[in-house]
Amino acid sequence: MTETQYDAVVLAGGAARRLGGADKPGVRIGGRSLLDRVLGACAGAATTVVVGPRRPTARPVVWEREHPPGGGPLAALHAGLRHVTAGTVLVLSADLPFLGADAVRALVAGAGAAEGALATDADGRDQPLLAAYRTEPLRREIALLATEHGTLSGLPVRLLTTELSLARLPYHEASFDCDTWQDIGAARARIRDDRTVLDEWIAAVKAELGIELDVDRAGLLDLARDAAHGVARPAAPLTTFLVGYAAAQRGGGPEEVTRAAHRIAALAARWAEEDGDASGAPA
């Protein structure tokens, strides 16, 4: 079974008043902008539309602006939907530092059983800007709201949740958003936690280099440990570099990395065995 095709609309406008007017989507957490972190999570979208001022991004997107600028999330969503052709559209705010591909896949899959699926936060509140909607029901609801109120500008986005039939998924961590500098500080501290810092760093490196590779973190760390203990401490970074280079020369991919790492781990073990043999006797 193939995954549902979807487009994505990312809302990256707003005045960010609680951040003193800072460019919130451009604020960096873990070396990546909030916008790029969200774009990384929805990299599987057929088309990604970012509604807001143009800014550098790690991958190509379609840019759009709401009318009038600053008209709020419903006006921005209406503008972004002009470029959507898929039957399902993922709708995201640009300030979700912990959004991952797993939550995206679950929301897109959940939308197939209703008119959409949205995340709920730790307090059980709906998050309509962390949701996947079936495109046509969403378009109809936005059109009805525009007709009823005469404008979409300034309308609260929660109005979407009152008429559409939506599934609700408890994605508490993914729904953490950054409205204040305190939120941003908390997010920066969380990704430097000992339990997550390596995963965050690997994700940031892959995004910076423009590569997508499943990294056997435990295997590479074991290899680095073996090289450091069995040969010399500087051997660890040099060895892992050479393993990566050798894998790339052979076409890349996780299988080549694993194969090269196993060979060099065995080499390090043989090296250590010789170094530990103090008998001096010939083999």
Backbone as a ProteinNet text record, in pm:
[ID]
protein_1_A
[PRIMARY]
MTETQYDAVVLAGGAARRLGGADKPGVRIGGRSLLDRVLGACAGAATTVVVGPRRPTARPVVWEREHPPGGGPLAALHAGLRHVTAGTVLVLSADLPFLGADAVRALVAGAGAAEGALATDADGRDQPLLAAYRTEPLRREIALLATEHGTLSGLPVRLLTTELSLARLPYHEASFDCDTWQDIGAARARIRDDRTVLDEWIAAVKAELGIELDVDRAGLLDLARDAAHGVARPAAPLTTFLVGYAAAQRGGGPEEVTRAAHRIAALAARWAEEDGDASGAPA
[TERTIARY]
84.5	0	88.5	58	137.1	81.5	168.6	125.2	38.9	-53.9	-141.6	-60.3	-85.2	-19.3	-82.9	-1.1	-53.8	28.5	-32.7	37.1	44	128	142.7	132.6	63.2	58.9	114.2	221.7	287.7	263.8	206.3	174.7	292	357.6	480.4	472.4	351.2	336.5	313.8	236.8	207.1	305.4	260.8	340.9	436.4	418	503.7	517.7	404.8	408.8	474.4	450.4	509.2	658.9	711.7	856.3	913.4	837	884.6	895.9	815.4	819.2	931.5	1001.9	1110.3	1054.7	1140.9	1101.6	1096.8	982.7	973.2	1010.9	961.4	1001.3	1151.5	1221.9	1366.2	1447.6	1383	1456.4	1515.9	1641.4	1711.2	1704.1	1675.5	1676.8	1755.5	1863.4	1948.7	2013.7	2047.4	2117.5	2030	1900.7	1809.1	1694.9	1648.2	1535.4	1410.8	1318	1191.5	1123	1126.2	1062.7	1128.1	1260.8	1328.4	1301.4	1285.7	1253	1115.5	1019.7	886.2	892.1	966.4	978.5	1045.1	1136.2	1197.7	1098.5	1005.4	907.2	808.5	780	682.2	751.2	872.9	948.1	880.5	788.7	720.4	605.7	576.9	466.1	498	396.6	416.5	444	367.6	389.1	384	478.3	478	465	362.1	336.5	365.8	447.4	473.2	406.9	316.9	246.1	312.7	377.1	448.8	557	631.8	741.3	846.9	904.4	1010.9	1132.5	1194.8	1316.6	1391.8	1519.9	1593.2	1535.8	1528.5	1482.6	1575.4	1577.3	1667.3	1622.4	1494.8	1446.5	1349.1	1329.9	1243	1097.6	1029.5	887.9	820.3	687.3	608.4	573	594.6	567.2	434.8	363	234.8	219.5	132.2	99.1	-51.6	-95.8	-237.8	-276.9	-406.1	-456.9	-573.3	-557.5	-439.3	-328.3	-201.5	-94.3	-126.5	-104.3	-138.4	-284.7	-354.3	-496.8	-530.8	-430.5	-456.6	-450.9	-461.9	-438.4	-539.8	-668.2	-766.6	-742.8	-710.6	-677.7	-551.6	-454.2	-330.6	-357.2	-437.8	-470.5	-545.1	-639.1	-712.5	-615.5	-515.5	-417.3	-334.1	-291.8	-209.6	-282.9	-413.7	-491.3	-499.8	-468	-469.7	-372.1	-267.4	-163.8	-178.4	-280	-296.7	-375.9	-321.8	-390.8	-417.5	-349.3	-368.7	-501.2	-551.4	-677.7	-669	-548	-524.6	-422.5	-446.8	-353.3	-314.6	-186	-131.4	-118.1	-172.2	-169	-86.6	17	110.5	143.8	160.2	224	374.9	447.1	592.5	672	608.9	679.6	671.1	686.6	673.3	808.9	893	1030.4	1041.4	939.9	951.2	859.3	807.1	727.5	817.1	772.7	849.3	767.7	837.1	770.6	668.2	688.5	592.7	456.9	455	328.6	262.9	342.9	289.4	220.7	287.1	228.4	98.7	95.2	-25.2	-140.9	-113.7	-220.2	-274.3	-184.2	-228.3	-311	-266.5	-342.4	-477.3	-479.2	-602.7	-706.1	-660.4	-754.1	-837.5	-789.2	-862.2	-988.7	-1000.5	-1117.8	-1223.7	-1196.8	-1291	-1267.8	-1304.7	-1273.6	-1139.3	-1075.6	-944.4	-904.1	-779.8	-728.8	-639.2	-660.7	-577	-514.8	-405	-336.2	-400.3	-389.1	-426.8	-302	-299.1	-181.7	-196.5	-101.9	-99.6	-220.8	-288	-408.3	-536.5	-521.8	-637.8	-696.6	-629	-681.7	-653.3	-750.6	-732.9	-624.9	-548.3	-443.9	-472.7	-561.1	-600.2	-488.6	-376.3	-260.7	-153.9	-194.8	-114.3	-212.7	-245.8	-358.4	-345.3	-414.6	-430.7	-579.8	-616.1	-756.5	-775.6	-893.1	-930.1	-955.8	-896.2	-886.9	-1023.1	-1111.5	-1237.7	-1328.1	-1346.7	-1423.8	-1362.8	-1230.5	-1166.1	-1196	-1185	-1215.8	-1360.5	-1452.1	-1592.9	-1616.6	-1553.8	-1574.2	-1517.4	-1403.1	-1345.1	-1433.4	-1487.9	-1578	-1703.6	-1758.1	-1876.4	-1847.1	-1730	-1692.6	-1677.2	-1616.3	-1599.6	-1734.3	-1828.9	-1962.3	-2036.8	-2026.9	-2099.9	-2049.8	-1917	-1858.2	-1819.3	-1824.5	-1789	-1640.1	-1559.1	-1413.7	-1354.9	-1234.2	-1160	-1059.2	-1031.8	-930.6	-971.1	-881.5	-903.1	-988	-1043.6	-1125.5	-1036.3	-1078.8	-997.6	-999.6	-885.6	-873.5	-954.2	-988	-1063.8	-1203.1	-1248.9	-1378.7	-1381	-1265.1	-1258.7	-1302.8	-1281.9	-1305.3	-1451.2	-1534.6	-1672.9	-1763.7	-1731.4	-1819.4	-1761.3	-1630.7	-1568.9	-1569.2	-1580.9	-1570.9	-1424.2	-1368.3	-1223.8	-1189	-1089	-1028.3	-928.1	-904.4	-811.6	-704.2	-578.3	-464	-380.2	-346	-271.9	-121.3	-78.9	63.6	110.7	142.2	171.4	304.5	409.2	539.5	539.1	481.2	478.9	401.6	303.8	220.5	284.3	400.5	469.6	505.4	458.6	490.5	563.2	621.1	707.3	642.6	569.6	504.3	585.4	670	745.1	892.1	976.3	1118.9	1140	1052.2	1061.6	1040	942.8	920	1043.7	1103.3	1221.4	1337.3	1354.8	1459.2	1436	1310.6	1278.7	1306.5	1274.3	1299.5	1449.2	1525.5	1670.7	1732.4	1681.9	1734.2	1696.5	1575.1	1529.2	1612.5	1648.5	1721.8	1867.1	1913.1	2049.1	2050.9	1936.5	1928.3	2012.2	2080.7	2169.8	2099.3	1967.9	1895.5	1862.3	1866.2	1822.4	1924.7	2033.1	2121.5	2185.6	2220.3	2284.3	2187	2064.2	1964.9	1940.4	1932.8	1912.6	2031.3	2151.9	2271.1	2278.2	2250.2	2252.9	2149.6	2029.3	1926.2	1971	2036.9	2083.6	2193.8	2285.5	2393.5	2337.4	2243.6	2184.2	2112.1	2041.2	1971.1	2069.5	2177.8	2276.9	2346.5	2373.2	2442.3	2347.1	2216.9	2120	2119.4	2138.3	2138.4	2028.8	1983.4	1885.7	1938.6	1979.3	2040.3	2006.5	1958.6	1934.5	2068.9	2105.3	2236.5	2226.2	2311.2	2319.9	2405.9	2342	2417.6	2492.7	2425.9	2490.6	2610	2592.9	2702.5	2822.5	2799.6	2911	2978.9	2900.1	2961.5	3044.3	2994.1	3072.9	3203.4	3195.8	3317	3415.3	3364.2	3452.1	3517	3438.1	3493.2	3603.5	3579.2	3678.6	3806.6	3791.7	3910.3	3987.3	3912.9	3979	4051.9	3986.9	4047.2	4152.7	4127.8	4218.3	4335.6	4325.9	4434	4485	4410.6	4445.6	4323.8	4310.6	4190.1	4163.2	4266	4236.8	4189	4204.7	4159.8	4007.9	3934.4	3787.6	3728	3750.6	3688.7	3744.1	3872.8	3930.3	3870.5	3851	3796.4	3653.6	3570	3431.5	3422.8	3512.7	3516.2	3549.2	3651.2	3692.3	3584.2	3513.1	3402.6	3295	3260.4	3161.2	3208.1	3334.6	3388.8	3386.2	3426.3	3426.3	3284.5	3187.1	3048.1	2999.8	3036.9	2995.8	3058.7	3182.3	3249.6	3181.1	3112	3044.3	2894.8	2854.8	2716.1	2634.6	2693.3	2622.2	2511.4	2430	2319.9	2357.3	2256.1	2283.7	2350.5	2322.3	2383.7	2534	2577.6	2721.3	2790.4	2723.2	2780.9	2796.1	2693.5	2699.1	2808.5	2817.2	2918	3058.9	3083.2	3216.1	3246.4	3146.3	3167.6	3201.8	3134.5	3163.8	3305.9	3349	3484.7	3588.6	3567.7	3667.9	3659.5	3541.7	3533.5	3614.8	3606.3	3686.4	3835.3	3872.8	4012.4	4060.4	3977.7	4016.4	4033.3	3948.4	3961.1	4091.8	4128.9	4255.7	4373.3	4364.3	4471.4	4489.1	4375.8	4382.7	4437	4403	4454	4606.9	4659.8	4805.3	4869.8	4809.8	4866.1	4865.4	4765.9	4754.5	4837.7	4898.6	4979.4	5120.5	5148.5	5278.6	5380.2	5342.3	5433.8	5553.3	5537.1	5649.3	5676.9	5600.5	5623.7	5578.2	5648.7	5605.9	5477	5390.9	5263.4	5286.7
-118.9	0	124.7	218.7	340.6	445.6	536.7	643.3	742.8	807.2	906.2	1026.1	1066.3	1186.5	1308.8	1406.2	1526.7	1647.2	1763	1890.1	1950.6	2050.2	2115.2	2265.8	2328.5	2474	2512.2	2588.8	2630.9	2780.6	2818.4	2958.1	3023.2	3115.3	3176.1	3327.2	3380.3	3524.4	3559.8	3659.7	3699.3	3802.5	3876.7	3988	3947.1	3827.5	3780.7	3887.1	3941.9	4051	4008.7	3885.2	3839.9	3812.5	3821.1	3813	3949.4	4052.6	4187	4216.1	4145.4	4168.4	4097	4004.4	3929.1	3840.6	3804.5	3712.8	3571.9	3534.1	3406.8	3286.3	3272.9	3155.2	3145.1	3259	3258.1	3235	3231	3206.4	3065.8	3053.8	2925.8	2848.9	2721.4	2627.9	2506	2476.7	2366.5	2393.4	2519.1	2553.3	2563.7	2535.8	2543.9	2638.5	2710.6	2799.3	2717.7	2778.5	2711.5	2669.6	2755.4	2721.5	2599.8	2594.6	2480.4	2351.1	2359.8	2240.3	2186.5	2276.1	2234	2180.2	2247.6	2199.7	2062.8	2035.7	1903.4	1794.8	1826.5	1726.5	1693	1788.3	1763.7	1753	1700	1688.6	1595.9	1510.6	1419.1	1481.7	1607.3	1673	1685.8	1666.2	1683.6	1829.8	1920.2	2064.7	2124.9	2211.4	2281.6	2430.7	2489.7	2632.5	2699.3	2802.1	2881	3016.4	3050	3177.6	3273.1	3374.4	3470.2	3536.9	3627.4	3694.9	3594.3	3616.9	3528.7	3536.4	3422.6	3412	3288.8	3276.1	3156.3	3031	2921.7	2793.2	2683.1	2574.4	2463.5	2384.9	2393.6	2324.4	2414.6	2390.3	2477.4	2469.4	2582.5	2589.7	2687.9	2686.3	2786.9	2896.4	3021.4	3132.6	3198.5	3240.5	3308.1	3407.2	3506.4	3601.1	3608.2	3626.1	3645.6	3789.3	3809.7	3942	3976	4086.5	4172.8	4107.2	4150.4	4098.4	4120.1	4017.7	4026.8	3998.7	3939.9	3914	3795.8	3725.3	3614.9	3478.6	3373.3	3237	3190.1	3226.7	3181.7	3248.4	3375.2	3443.3	3382.5	3349.6	3289.3	3150	3072.8	2939	2945.3	3038.2	3057.1	3086.5	3169.3	3202.1	3079.8	3004.4	2887.1	2779	2766.9	2662.8	2682.9	2799.8	2823	2730.8	2689.3	2608.5	2460	2421.2	2281.9	2204.9	2090.9	2003.2	1865.3	1826.2	1694.1	1687.9	1567.8	1549.5	1572.3	1573.1	1597.7	1709.2	1800.4	1910.2	1913.1	1916.5	1930.4	2078.5	2122.5	2263.7	2277.9	2360.1	2372.8	2518.4	2551.2	2677.8	2657.8	2768.3	2759.7	2767.1	2736.2	2750.7	2622.1	2507.8	2377.4	2307.5	2333.7	2282.1	2130.8	2065.1	1921.4	1839.2	1901.8	1827.6	1730.1	1604.3	1502.7	1438.4	1363.7	1298.4	1196.1	1136.9	1037.9	1101.5	1219.1	1289	1330	1375.3	1413.1	1293.5	1178.7	1059.4	1019.3	1026.9	988.3	1082.8	1212	1308.4	1288.8	1269.6	1249.1	1121.6	1014.6	889.6	906.6	979.8	1000.1	1080.4	1168	1249.8	1165.4	1047.4	963.7	904.3	899.8	839.6	943.7	1069.3	1177.6	1291.1	1412.6	1528.4	1589.5	1530.6	1576.4	1514.2	1539.3	1492.7	1601.7	1637.4	1739.9	1687.2	1750.8	1714.3	1786.6	1724.9	1791.6	1806.1	1912.5	1935.4	1865.1	1889.7	1819.2	1850.2	1962.4	1999.5	1958.4	1882.3	1835.6	1937.3	2048.8	2152.8	2120.7	2150.9	2130.8	2222.1	2168.3	2245.7	2246.3	2335.3	2333.3	2369.3	2422.4	2449.5	2342.6	2227.7	2105.5	1995.2	1992.4	1910	1876.1	1769.7	1734.9	1735.2	1798.8	1809.8	1753.2	1697.3	1669.4	1802.5	1820.7	1952.6	2013.9	1940.1	1998.7	2038.9	1953.3	2000.9	2124.4	2133.4	2251.6	2375.4	2361.6	2476.1	2521.6	2425.6	2462.4	2535.4	2487.4	2550.4	2691.7	2712.3	2846.6	2939.5	2889.4	2971.2	3009.5	2914.6	2944.3	3050.1	3039.8	3138.6	3277.1	3281.3	3410.8	3471.7	3388.5	3438.3	3484.9	3405.4	3437.1	3564.8	3584.5	3698	3813.8	3792.3	3898.6	3912.9	3849.5	3854	3739.3	3699.8	3602.1	3670.8	3795.3	3868.7	3880.1	3836.6	3847.4	3738.6	3647.6	3540.4	3437.5	3383	3281.2	3149.6	3084.1	2959.9	2846.7	2858.5	2752.5	2734.9	2832.4	2818.2	2697.9	2657.4	2541.3	2414.1	2407.4	2282	2262.1	2362.6	2351.8	2281	2284.2	2226.3	2102.5	2091.9	1978	1855.9	1738	1612.1	1573.7	1586.3	1572.6	1463.7	1384.3	1293.4	1373.2	1328.5	1399.1	1302.9	1345.7	1262	1333.8	1266.1	1331.6	1336.6	1434.7	1454	1573	1545.2	1652.1	1720.4	1642.4	1704.9	1780.8	1721.3	1787.4	1917.7	1928.6	2048.6	2162.4	2139.2	2246.3	2356.6	2478.4	2588.9	2699.5	2789.7	2893	3029.5	3072.4	3203	3310.8	3271.2	3367.2	3329.1	3422.7	3390.2	3281.8	3275.8	3168	3032.8	3024.7	2901	2863.9	2962	2935.7	2887.5	2950.4	2904.7	2762.4	2728.9	2592.4	2492.3	2529.1	2439	2419.7	2528	2516.5	2429.1	2441.5	2358.9	2212.3	2188.1	2050.2	1974.2	2038.6	1963.8	1940	2008.9	1984.1	1885.7	1829.5	1725.4	1605.8	1543.6	1431.6	1320.2	1304.1	1193.8	1221.7	1346.8	1380.8	1456.5	1502.5	1594.8	1531.6	1403.5	1341.5	1328.9	1289.2	1281	1418.5	1522	1657	1701.9	1671.5	1712.8	1641.3	1511.6	1436.9	1493.6	1523.7	1581.7	1715.6	1797.9	1928.5	1914	1819.3	1797	1750	1655.6	1605.7	1717.5	1801.9	1912.8	2011.6	2040.3	2135.8	2083.9	1951.7	1891.3	1851	1858	1820.7	1672.4	1588.9	1443.9	1381.3	1264.3	1188.2	1045.8	1010.8	880.4	836	713.4	657.9	620.8	689.6	671.9	570.9	467.6	371.8	434.6	520.5	598	507.9	404.3	315.2	244.1	197.9	127.3	216.2	339.5	431.2	471.6	490.2	523.6	407.3	286.5	169.4	162.7	190.3	189.8	296.1	417.7	524.8	486.1	422.5	377.8	276.1	178.1	73.7	132.2	228.7	290.3	371.4	443	525.1	439.6	331.8	246.6	152.7	101.2	0.8	57.4	182.1	241.6	367.1	475.5	601.1	691.7	783.5	866.8	942.6	1002.8	1073.5	981.6	849.8	756.7	757.3	795.8	787	875.4	1008	1089.5	1058.4	1028.4	997	868.2	769.5	641.8	657.3	728.2	743.8	825.1	922	996.2	902.5	819.3	728.9	625.9	579.7	487	554.9	677.3	749.1	773.5	807.5	831.6	704	591.9	463.6	425.1	447.8	415.6	500.5	627.9	715.8	671.1	627.2	580.5	458.2	382.8	260.3	281.7	405.4	434.1	487.7	489.6	543.2	452.4	503.3	426	362	334	278.3	142.8	61.8	-71.1	-59.8	32.9	49.9	103.5	193.1	243.4	129.4	46.6	-65.7	-163.4	-192.9	-289	-237.5	-110.2	-54.2	-47.4	-11.4	-1.2	-137	-243.6	-377.6	-420.2	-390.1	-428.6	-356.7	-227.4	-151.3	-183.9	-219.5	-263.7	-390.9	-481	-603.5	-571	-476.1	-434.2	-376.8	-293.6	-235.4	-342.5	-446.6	-556.3	-631	-655.7	-724.5	-639.7	-511	-418.6	-423.5	-419.2	-420.9	-552.8	-662.3	-791.5	-796.4	-744.6	-742.9	-654.6	-540.4	-446.9	-505.2	-591.1	-649.4	-773.4	-825.2	-946.5	-909.1	-929.2	-887.7	-1001.5	-1115.8	-1229.4	-1218	-1149.8	-1135.6	-1260.4	-1365.3	-1491.5	-1478.8	-1540.2	-1535.2	-1612	-1566.8	-1634	-1771.2
0	0	0	-91.5	-100.1	-4.9	36.1	124.3	47.7	118.3	57.6	9.3	-115.6	-164.9	-99.5	-67.3	-4.6	-46.2	-38.6	-48.3	91.7	108.1	238.8	223.2	317.3	327.1	463.9	464	587.5	605.3	718.1	745.3	818.1	749.2	801.5	802.5	823.5	837.1	982.6	1006.3	1144.1	1194.8	1294.9	1346.6	1457.8	1518	1627.7	1736	1780	1877.2	2007.8	2049.6	2176.6	2164.1	2041.2	2020.8	1984.9	2012.7	1983.1	1835	1753.6	1609.9	1538.4	1605.4	1541.7	1431	1337.1	1229.2	1287	1342.7	1414.1	1327.6	1203.9	1125.7	1102.5	1109.3	1088.2	1213.9	1331.4	1455.6	1452.1	1492.5	1483.5	1614.5	1600.3	1712.8	1667.4	1737.3	1693.7	1559.9	1532.9	1410.5	1287.7	1299.2	1184.8	1218	1118.8	1142.7	1173.4	1246.1	1274	1144.3	1043.9	917.1	853.5	851.9	791	868.2	999.1	1076.4	1034.3	1014.9	971.3	828.3	741	603.5	596.9	687.3	690.3	726.2	816.4	858.8	748.2	658.9	551.3	416.7	415.6	290.5	190.5	236.6	146.7	69.7	92.2	21.6	-126.8	-210.7	-354.5	-386.6	-326.1	-339	-200.4	-170.2	-42.3	-68.4	-10.2	-24.2	109.7	108	228.5	209.9	300.4	293.8	391.6	338.1	420.5	339.7	400.9	329.8	285	167.5	118.8	209.9	227.8	307.4	260.4	289.4	246.7	312.3	236.6	289.5	241.3	317.3	286.6	164.8	128	7.6	-66.4	-195.7	-274.9	-229.7	-231.3	-197.1	-292.5	-291.9	-362.2	-262	-300.9	-210	-245.3	-141.8	-159.8	-45.1	-64.1	42	57.7	180.8	206.4	170.7	148	114.7	207.5	284.2	290.8	373.2	354.4	438.7	586.5	666.2	807.1	834.2	736.3	752	839.4	887.9	979.8	913.3	993.3	942.4	839.2	853.5	754.9	619.2	620.8	495	432.9	516	465.6	409.7	478.1	430.7	297.8	286.5	161.8	46.8	71.6	-31.6	-68.2	30.8	3.9	-73.7	-51.5	-117.9	-268.8	-317.3	-462.1	-534.9	-466.5	-530.7	-500.1	-426.4	-383.2	-488.3	-530	-624.9	-568.1	-462	-402.1	-328.1	-309.6	-239.7	-90.5	-35.6	106.7	120.6	212.1	234.6	382	406.8	541.2	571.4	682.7	720.9	847.9	841.3	951.8	978.9	1106.2	1140.5	1132.3	1120.7	1097.7	1226.6	1340.8	1468.7	1551.4	1485.1	1551.5	1552.5	1650.9	1646.6	1659	1715.4	1739	1649.2	1545	1448.4	1373.6	1363.8	1292.6	1182.2	1097.7	985.3	1032.2	1151.4	1200.5	1227	1288.1	1312.4	1181.1	1085.5	954.9	889.5	888.9	826	894.8	1027.6	1101.1	1071.4	1063.4	1034.3	892.5	797.4	659	648.2	712.4	709.9	779.7	891	965.9	890.6	800.9	724.1	629.5	593.3	499.9	556.8	688.7	752.3	789.7	763.5	798.1	699.3	738.7	654.8	692.5	790.4	830.4	962.2	1001.8	1130.7	1186.1	1311.5	1372.7	1501.5	1540.1	1663.2	1781.3	1896.6	2020.8	2106.8	2187.8	2271.2	2405.5	2494.4	2623.1	2709.2	2683.2	2757.5	2685.5	2576.4	2501.5	2406.9	2383.5	2295.7	2149.7	2064	1920.3	1865.6	1768.5	1701.6	1551.5	1505	1363.5	1267.7	1318.2	1233.3	1249	1297.2	1293.2	1256.3	1128.5	1085	937.4	897.9	756.4	726.2	615.5	577.4	437.5	413.4	276.1	208.3	93	33	1	-61.8	-105.5	11.6	114.8	230.4	295.6	298.4	356.7	272.7	141.9	54.8	73.3	80.3	95.7	227.3	335.6	465.7	468.2	406.7	402.3	319.5	209.4	128	205.9	282.2	363.4	468.8	531.6	632.6	570.4	450.9	383.5	349.6	306.5	272.3	397.3	503.5	626.8	692	691.5	764	672.8	542.9	450.1	427.3	508.8	496.9	578.2	541.5	621.6	713	685.8	760.8	907.3	993.7	1136.8	1199.5	1119.3	1177.4	1246.8	1361.2	1430.8	1354.9	1349.3	1273.9	1337.6	1464.5	1530.5	1470.4	1393.3	1328	1233.7	1184.7	1096.3	1166.7	1296.1	1368.1	1405.9	1385.9	1432.8	1334.2	1206.1	1104.7	1038.6	1029.4	963.9	1056.4	996.8	1071.9	1081.7	1201.4	1218.4	1319.9	1285.8	1383.4	1465.6	1587.8	1676.8	1724.9	1709.7	1744.4	1849.5	1959.3	2067.7	2039.8	1962.1	1936.6	2020.5	2146.2	2240.8	2211.3	2187.2	2163.7	2032.1	1928.9	1797.9	1802.6	1892	1897.8	1977.2	2037.7	2109.6	2010.5	2033.3	1944	2019.9	1944.2	2001.4	1983.5	2085.8	2081.1	2152.1	2246.3	2326.5	2327.6	2373.6	2386.5	2491.8	2589.3	2687.8	2620.4	2529.1	2454.5	2372.3	2309.5	2226.7	2313.8	2429.8	2521.7	2567.8	2596.1	2638.8	2527.5	2403.2	2290.1	2269.4	2279.9	2262.2	2371.1	2493	2602.1	2581.4	2530.9	2515.9	2413.4	2301.7	2199.4	2239.3	2343.9	2392.1	2508.4	2539.3	2641	2596.5	2692	2660.1	2584	2605.5	2542.2	2396.6	2354.9	2220	2138.2	2198.4	2129.9	2006.5	2011.5	1895.6	1778.9	1807.2	1700.8	1638.6	1723.1	1672.2	1587.3	1634.1	1559.9	1425.1	1422.9	1297.3	1200.1	1249.8	1164.1	1107.7	1190.7	1144.8	1040.3	1060.9	964.3	830.6	834.7	710.6	637.2	709.9	645.4	584.1	654.3	604.3	479.5	474.9	361	249.4	276.9	174.9	145.6	247.3	226.9	311.5	268.6	344.9	357	475.6	499.8	640.9	653.7	786.4	848	953.7	1016.1	1129.3	1124.2	1233.9	1342.9	1422.7	1520.4	1617.7	1669.6	1765.9	1703.6	1579.4	1513.3	1490	1445.6	1421.3	1551.6	1657.4	1785.7	1839.4	1820.4	1860.8	1782.9	1653.6	1571.6	1619.5	1646.7	1695.4	1827.8	1916.8	2045	2024.3	1935.3	1910.9	1853.4	1761.2	1702.4	1805.7	1892.4	1993.5	2095.9	2140.2	2243.9	2187.7	2067.5	2013.1	1938.1	1892.5	1814	1885.8	1877	1944.3	1937.7	2031.3	2037.1	1906.5	1842.8	1717.3	1605.3	1622.2	1517.4	1503.6	1609.3	1605.3	1496.5	1496.1	1390.2	1252.5	1244.1	1113.4	1056.9	1143.6	1098.4	1048.4	1124	1081	952.1	934.6	808.9	693	710.9	603.5	571.2	673.5	649.4	563.6	598	518.7	376.4	361	227.2	144	206.1	134.6	92.9	182.4	149.2	32.5	31.3	-78.2	-210.3	-206.9	-327.6	-387.4	-302.3	-346.6	-367.5	-384.4	-415.1	-300.1	-180.5	-65	-18.1	72.4	127.1	259.2	343.3	476.4	471.3	367	360.2	342.2	257.1	235	360.3	432.1	557.1	656.7	670.6	764.8	725.4	595.4	549.2	578.9	547.1	571	720.3	800.9	945.3	1005.1	960.7	1012.7	978.2	855.8	816.2	900.9	924.1	999.6	1148.9	1199.3	1338.4	1357.3	1261.2	1269.4	1260.4	1175.2	1165.3	1297.9	1361.9	1490.5	1596.7	1591	1687.6	1667	1539	1512.4	1557.8	1533	1574.1	1725.9	1798.2	1944	1996.7	1931	1974.4	1962.2	1851.6	1835.4	1939.9	1966.3	2063.1	2203.2	2230.5	2364.2	2382.9	2277.4	2287.8	2332	2459.4	2514.2	2517.2	2461.7	2473.7	2384.4	2269.8	2178	2100.3	2120	2049.8	1905.8	1811.3	1673.2	1655.1	1557.6	1533.5	1473
[MASK]
+++++++++++++++++++++++++++++++++++++++++++++++++++++++++++++++++++++++++++++++++++++++++++++++++++++++++++++++++++++++++++++++++++++++++++++++++++++++++++++++++++++++++++++++++++++++++++++++++++++++++++++++++++++++++++++++++++++++++++++++++++++++++++++++++++++++++++++++++++++++++++

